[in-house]
């Protein structure tokens, strides 16, 4: 099981002084360099693996081979999804246009709407990390849980099933349709037309992929659709859901009701989930996550070294959890409801299951705003970790987003 109790040294104001954001960025700046060769090579390898998997589903006889092909395609989608996130941050290759092309291509293959991702991930997630309703599977309070009807309570309990599949259920019911496919009221109106264009692109891609399975495959059409579409996207969506959940939900990590109450640096609201070495490598180090919240411009081929560098200077210490089935179930068991006033994790009966670390007592003045009062898309473009580094918008309200290039 993971260690979920705050160590006494973490709560002592007499421990080594908290580094400033500038000091953190200076330490990590050498890693925030894109290599076009490395970036395009990673994309080419992962895209080729996906193509081989789909070709096996379509052309090779025998159900076992089709299942193997679908599994390979699903694992390739996991990697392509990691690259899509990186390219959307303009960090995968050197070219801004190249990054956008790779981001759109890989997100479409992963069935994610590029325009919705840019706003949801860059602004809501990075700008409001672990703020309720702005992030993946935000915990509700005991009062909110009890105010729900029996059916909605049952669904929320299912999301936190210790089998882990409830996180996928949450993604399929509440996340993909509303956040990754179709633009809702949460998206500023000026982005709707662009988002609908990407919804149309996704619809054409889905129809084309299914049409390929139906009209060009050998053997049973049903088998081809199940192995070439359902299986790969089940693997991808399951992996993505659990990855995002474990990156920010942990008994030692706080959540906040609103932006004004945040008292932690972004890396203190992230979890370094330690994966076995070979898996960590082939999945592009996606779980080396806290350092990404300091500098989103670090590409995956420098992420592991950057995480080591951050762990040596970050205060409070980075939350680390080895990935095991037991640790995953422990998080799902403890992190069900959240008391936003007392900052405690609760079970469904209201009993306290964990008390997250109180990092605010280590921070000068109680808080430190890593973005100088601005959302990430508006901050100084000279700082690593800024997500739209070209220019700052003119005459925008403080809570708005940059009008990104079409």
C-alpha positions in Angstrom: 0.0 0.0 0.0 1.1 3.6 -0.6 2.2 5.7 2.3 -0.7 8.1 2.8 0.3 9.8 6.1 2.1 13.2 5.9 5.6 12.9 7.2 6.3 15.3 10.1 9.2 16.9 8.2 6.8 17.9 5.5 4.8 20.1 7.9 7.7 21.9 9.5 8.4 25.4 8.4 12.0 24.9 9.5 12.8 22.5 6.6 14.8 23.7 3.7 13.4 26.8 2.1 10.9 26.6 -0.7 12.5 27.3 -4.2 10.9 30.0 -6.2 9.2 29.3 -9.5 12.1 31.1 -11.2 14.6 28.7 -9.5 12.5 25.7 -10.5 12.3 26.9 -14.1 16.0 27.6 -14.3 16.8 24.1 -13.1 14.4 22.5 -15.7 15.2 24.8 -18.6 17.9 22.5 -20.1 15.2 19.8 -20.5 12.6 22.0 -22.2 14.1 21.5 -25.6 12.4 19.8 -28.5 14.2 17.5 -30.9 12.3 17.1 -34.2 14.1 13.9 -35.0 13.1 12.3 -31.7 9.5 13.6 -31.9 8.9 12.5 -35.5 10.5 9.2 -34.8 8.3 8.5 -31.9 5.2 9.3 -34.0 6.4 7.2 -36.9 7.0 4.2 -34.7 3.7 4.4 -32.9 1.7 5.1 -36.1 3.3 2.2 -37.8 2.5 -0.2 -34.9 -1.1 1.0 -35.1 -1.2 0.4 -38.8 0.2 -3.1 -38.4 -2.4 -3.9 -35.8 -5.3 -2.7 -37.9 -3.9 -4.5 -41.0 -3.7 -7.7 -38.9 -7.3 -7.3 -37.9 -8.4 -6.8 -41.5 -6.3 -9.2 -43.5 -5.1 -12.0 -41.3 -7.2 -15.1 -40.9 -8.1 -16.4 -37.5 -9.7 -14.8 -34.5 -6.7 -15.1 -32.3 -4.6 -13.1 -34.7 -7.3 -10.5 -35.0 -7.4 -10.1 -31.3 -3.6 -9.8 -31.2 -3.8 -7.2 -33.9 -6.5 -5.2 -32.0 -4.4 -5.4 -28.8 -1.4 -4.0 -30.6 -3.5 -1.2 -32.1 -4.8 -0.4 -28.7 -1.4 -0.2 -27.1 -0.2 2.0 -30.0 -3.2 4.3 -29.4 -2.0 4.7 -25.8 1.3 5.9 -27.0 -0.2 8.1 -29.7 -2.4 9.7 -27.0 0.7 10.5 -25.0 2.3 12.2 -28.0 -0.9 14.1 -28.8 -0.8 15.7 -25.4 2.8 16.7 -25.9 2.3 18.0 -29.4 -0.7 20.1 -28.2 1.7 21.8 -25.7 4.0 22.6 -28.7 6.7 20.4 -27.1 7.1 17.3 -29.3 9.0 18.8 -32.2 10.6 22.2 -32.9 8.1 23.4 -35.5 4.9 25.1 -34.3 3.1 23.9 -37.4 4.6 20.4 -37.1 3.3 20.2 -33.5 -0.2 21.3 -34.5 -0.3 18.8 -37.4 0.9 16.0 -35.1 -1.6 17.0 -32.4 -4.6 17.1 -34.7 -3.6 13.8 -36.4 -3.0 11.9 -33.2 -6.0 13.3 -31.4 -8.2 12.4 -34.3 -6.8 8.8 -34.2 -7.5 8.7 -30.5 -11.1 10.1 -31.0 -10.4 13.4 -29.1 -11.5 16.8 -30.3 -8.4 19.0 -30.6 -10.2 22.3 -30.0 -12.0 21.0 -26.8 -8.7 19.5 -25.6 -6.9 22.8 -25.9 -9.3 24.6 -23.7 -10.1 21.9 -21.2 -6.5 20.7 -20.7 -4.5 23.9 -21.1 -6.8 26.3 -19.4 -9.0 24.4 -17.0 -6.6 21.6 -16.0 -3.3 23.4 -16.0 -4.7 26.8 -14.8 -7.0 25.3 -12.2 -5.3 22.0 -11.2 -7.4 20.0 -8.7 -10.2 22.6 -8.7 -13.6 21.0 -8.3 -15.6 20.6 -11.6 -12.7 21.7 -13.7 -10.8 18.4 -13.6 -11.2 14.7 -14.2 -13.6 12.9 -11.7 -13.6 15.8 -9.3 -14.7 14.5 -5.8 -17.9 15.8 -4.4 -18.7 16.6 -0.8 -20.6 14.4 1.7 -23.5 16.9 1.5 -23.6 16.8 -2.2 -23.5 13.0 -2.2 -26.4 12.8 0.2 -28.5 15.3 -1.7 -28.4 13.1 -4.8 -31.1 10.7 -5.7 -30.6 6.9 -5.3 -29.7 6.3 -8.9 -27.1 9.2 -9.1 -25.5 8.0 -5.8 -25.3 4.4 -7.2 -23.6 5.7 -10.3 -21.1 7.8 -8.3 -20.3 4.8 -6.1 -19.8 2.8 -9.3 -17.2 5.3 -10.5 -15.1 4.5 -7.4 -15.4 0.7 -7.6 -12.2 -0.8 -6.4 -12.0 -2.9 -9.6 -11.0 0.3 -11.4 -13.5 -0.1 -14.3 -15.7 2.6 -12.7 -13.2 5.2 -13.8 -13.7 4.0 -17.4 -17.5 4.2 -16.9 -17.2 7.8 -15.7 -15.1 8.6 -18.8 -17.6 7.0 -21.2 -20.7 8.5 -19.6 -19.5 12.0 -18.5 -16.2 12.8 -20.0 -15.8 11.7 -23.6 -19.2 12.8 -25.0 -19.2 16.2 -23.1 -15.5 17.1 -23.1 -13.8 15.3 -25.9 -16.4 15.1 -28.6 -19.2 17.6 -28.6 -18.7 21.3 -27.4 -21.0 22.1 -24.4 -21.9 25.2 -22.5 -18.6 25.0 -20.6 -16.7 26.0 -23.7 -16.6 29.8 -24.5 -18.9 30.6 -27.4 -16.2 31.9 -29.6 -14.6 28.5 -29.8 -17.8 26.6 -30.7 -17.5 26.9 -34.5 -13.9 25.5 -34.5 -14.9 22.8 -32.1 -17.8 21.7 -34.2 -15.4 21.4 -37.2 -13.3 19.0 -35.2 -16.4 17.1 -34.2 -17.2 16.7 -37.9 -13.6 15.5 -38.5 -13.9 12.9 -35.7 -17.3 11.7 -37.1 -15.8 11.3 -40.6 -12.8 9.4 -39.1 -15.0 7.1 -37.1 -17.3 6.4 -40.1 -14.3 5.7 -42.3 -12.6 3.4 -39.8 -15.8 1.4 -39.3 -16.4 1.4 -43.1 -12.9 -0.1 -43.6 -13.7 -2.8 -41.1 -17.0 -3.6 -42.7 -16.1 -3.6 -46.4 -12.3 -4.4 -46.5 -11.8 -7.1 -43.8 -11.6 -10.8 -44.3 -13.8 -13.0 -42.2 -16.6 -12.0 -40.0 -17.5 -8.3 -40.0 -18.6 -8.5 -36.4 -15.2 -9.9 -35.4 -13.4 -7.2 -37.4 -15.3 -4.4 -35.8 -14.9 -5.9 -32.3 -11.2 -6.5 -32.7 -10.4 -3.4 -34.9 -12.5 -0.8 -33.2 -14.0 -1.8 -29.9 -10.9 -3.6 -28.5 -8.3 -0.9 -29.3 -10.5 1.9 -28.0 -11.4 0.0 -24.9 -7.6 -0.4 -24.2 -6.9 3.3 -24.9 -9.9 4.8 -23.0 -9.2 2.5 -20.0 -5.6 3.4 -19.9 -6.2 7.1 -20.4 -8.9 7.2 -17.7 -6.9 5.5 -15.0 -3.8 7.5 -15.9 -5.5 10.9 -15.5 -7.2 9.7 -12.3 -4.0 8.5 -10.6 -2.0 11.5 -11.7 -4.1 13.8 -9.5 -6.1 11.7 -7.0 -4.3 10.4 -4.0 -4.8 10.4 -0.2 -1.9 12.8 0.2 -3.1 15.3 -2.4 -5.5 18.1 -1.8 -8.4 19.3 -4.0 -10.0 22.8 -3.9 -13.5 24.1 -4.3 -12.5 27.2 -6.3 -9.5 28.9 -7.8 -9.2 31.4 -4.9 -8.7 28.7 -2.3 -5.7 27.0 -4.0 -2.7 27.0 -1.7 -0.4 24.6 -3.5 2.1 24.7 -6.3 0.9 22.6 -9.3 3.5 19.9 -8.9 2.3 19.4 -5.3 -1.1 18.6 -6.7 0.3 15.9 -9.0 1.5 12.3 -8.3 4.6 10.6 -9.6 3.2 7.1 -10.3 6.3 4.9 -10.6 5.9 2.4 -13.4 8.1 -0.6 -14.1 11.1 0.5 -16.2 10.2 -1.1 -19.6 6.6 0.0 -19.4 7.6 3.5 -18.4 9.8 3.7 -21.4 7.5 2.4 -24.1 4.6 4.6 -22.8 6.7 7.7 -23.2 7.1 8.3 -19.4 3.5 9.6 -19.1 3.4 9.0 -15.4 6.4 11.2 -14.7 3.8 13.9 -14.2 4.6 16.4 -11.5 7.5 17.9 -13.5 5.0 18.5 -16.4 3.1 20.9 -14.2 6.2 22.9 -13.7 7.2 23.0 -17.4 4.8 21.6 -20.0 7.5 22.3 -22.6 9.6 19.2 -21.6 9.2 16.4 -24.3 8.9 12.8 -23.3 12.4 11.9 -24.3 13.7 14.3 -21.6 10.9 13.8 -19.0 12.5 11.1 -16.8 15.7 13.1 -16.3 13.7 16.3 -15.6 11.5 14.5 -13.0 14.7 13.4 -11.2 16.0 17.0 -11.3 12.7 18.3 -9.9 12.6 15.7 -7.2 15.9 16.9 -5.9 14.8 20.5 -5.3 11.0 20.5 -5.0 9.5 21.5 -1.6 7.3 19.9 -0.4 8.6 16.6 -1.7 6.9 15.1 -4.7 4.1 12.6 -3.9 5.4 9.2 -5.2 3.3 6.1 -5.5 4.5 2.8 -7.0 1.9 1.4 -9.4 0.5 -1.8 -8.1 -3.1 -3.1 -8.1 -3.1 -2.8 -4.3 -2.1 0.9 -4.4 -4.7 1.6 -7.1 -7.4 0.0 -5.1 -6.3 1.9 -2.0 -6.7 5.2 -3.8 -10.2 4.2 -5.1 -11.2 3.1 -1.6 -9.9 6.2 0.3 -10.6 9.0 -2.3 -14.3 8.9 -2.7 -15.7 12.1 -1.1 -13.9 15.2 -0.1 -14.4 17.7 2.7 -13.3 21.0 1.0 -13.4 23.0 4.2 -11.4 20.6 6.5 -9.4 19.1 3.6 -10.0 15.4 4.3 -10.9 12.4 2.2 -14.1 10.6 3.3 -15.8 7.3 2.5 -19.5 7.2 1.6 -20.5 7.1 5.3 -18.6 10.3 6.0 -15.7 8.7 7.9 -12.3 10.2 7.3 -10.1 8.0 5.3 -7.1 10.3 4.8 -5.9 13.8 5.5 -3.8 15.3 2.6 -0.6 17.1 3.2 -0.9 20.8 4.3 1.7 22.4 2.0 0.4 25.9 2.5 2.3 26.1 5.8 5.5 25.7 3.9 4.7 28.5 1.4 5.7 32.1 2.2 2.6 34.1 2.9 0.5 31.0 2.8 0.3 30.9 -1.0 2.5 31.3 -4.1 0.9 32.1 -7.4 3.0 30.3 -10.0 1.5 32.4 -12.8 1.7 35.9 -11.3 -2.1 36.3 -11.3 -2.6 35.2 -14.8 -3.9 32.0 -16.3 -1.2 29.9 -18.0 -2.2 31.0 -21.5 -1.7 34.7 -20.5 1.5 34.5 -18.6 5.0 35.7 -19.5 6.0 33.9 -22.7 9.6 33.7 -21.6 8.8 31.2 -18.8 9.0 27.5 -19.4 5.7 25.7 -18.9 3.7 28.4 -20.7 1.4 26.7 -23.1 1.0 29.2 -25.9 4.4 30.8 -26.1 4.1 33.0 -29.1 2.3 36.0 -27.9 -0.1 37.3 -25.2 -3.7 38.3 -26.2 -4.6 41.9 -26.3 -7.4 43.4 -24.2 -8.6 40.1 -22.9 -10.3 39.7 -19.5 -8.2 38.0 -16.8 -10.2 34.7 -17.0 -10.4 34.4 -20.8 -8.3 32.2 -23.1 -6.0 33.0 -25.9 -7.5 32.9 -29.4 -5.3 30.2 -30.7 -4.4 30.0 -34.3 -7.0 28.1 -36.4 
